[in-house]
Amino acid sequence: MPYAGVAVATGTAAVLAAPVVLSAAGFTTAGVAAGSAAASIQSAVYGGYVASGSAFALAQSAGAAGIGAAGNAAIGGIFGGIGASGAGIFVCLN
């Protein structure tokens, strides 16, 4: 499989970047940071109620408690697949 290296690199980069991206968006270990993009979204979209299981609730949980093995596996697999597919398309177009 010629694109396995691209898949591994892309998946690994995504797993390493995910906590940084969550924190930058405002999902911190202490909760949603005041004045952040996450706080703006929470205010504009959810108001005082965030539904359990929603994307916002999952991001909030991951920011507070960490992503976990299953989440990292999902992130790595999804973005690894996207990276390998993108590499395949790039090679075919060139």
Secondary structure as UniProt FT lines:
FT   TURN            2..3
FT   HELIX           4..25
FT   STRAND          27..28
FT   TURN            29..30
FT   STRAND          31..32
FT   TURN            34..35
FT   HELIX           37..41
FT   HELIX           42..46
FT   TURN            47..48
FT   TURN            52..53
FT   HELIX           55..65
FT   HELIX           68..93
//
